[in-house]
Amino acid sequence: MERQTRQREAVERVLGQARRPLSAGELLNATRRAVSGIGIATIYRHLRTMTEQGEVVEVKLPGERVRYEPAGKTHHHHFVCDICGRVFEIPGCASGLRGMTPAGFNVERHEVILYGRCSECAGQTHVTPAEPPSEKPPEVEHDPADDSMDKGSTK
């Protein structure tokens, strides 16, 4: 069992508040708001442990870097912004998928991925898609209590 550190708590808080799957880079940028000295190796170590413990799941989309979200969410799909590269959750599921299945086939699972422009990028003109997708930090609440703690302390 991994020790519950300030860094681990910050990673958990960011993932829980993000409302969308995050790449390791996005998670790093957002977590640095609470724990300035955290590095990418620490982020990956926490993600690996949290995935092994069933707390986090990997979101693997074709042609995209792996993203992570809390485990236990209801069935949902994803939207990928072609401009900023962020991935968003789409709640629910499209109906009629079974009707598309050829005779004699059995659907065991499915994934629907929509591509386009997110609400922030939709109004932009003359935009070149990000290469690679930007690591814009997710909007999460900042906990002022984190500012008062020493950099290396644990709770």
C-alpha positions, 0 to 999 in steps of 0.5 A: 500500500502506498503511503498517502502523501501530499503529492498523492492527495494533490493528484487524487484531488486534481483527477477528481475535480477535472471533469474530463480525462487528463494526460500525465502532462495536464495532470502535472501542470494542474498538480503543480499549483498545489505541490510546486516541486512535483515532477513527471516521474512522480505523476507516472508513479502515482498513476501506475499505483492508482491504476493497479489499485483500481482507483484510476482507469486509462483512456486510450483513444486512437492516435492520442496519448493515454489519459486517465480518469477516476474509475467507477464512472458510468458508461460514457464516450469522449469528444476530442478537440481538434484544435487544443487536443483536450478530451472531454466526456460525453455522458450517456450512450448513442441509441441504435448501435445494435441495429447497425450490427451485421446479422450473426454478430454479437456486440460485446463493447463499444466506444464512440469518439467524436472529433471537432472543436470544443466550446473554447475553440469553436469560435476561433478562425485561422487556427492551426491544430496543436502539434502535439495537443496542448497540455492546458491544465484543467480547471480545478479548485485550488486548496489554500491549505496547500500553500501553508504546508512545507514543501516536503511534508506529509499529512 
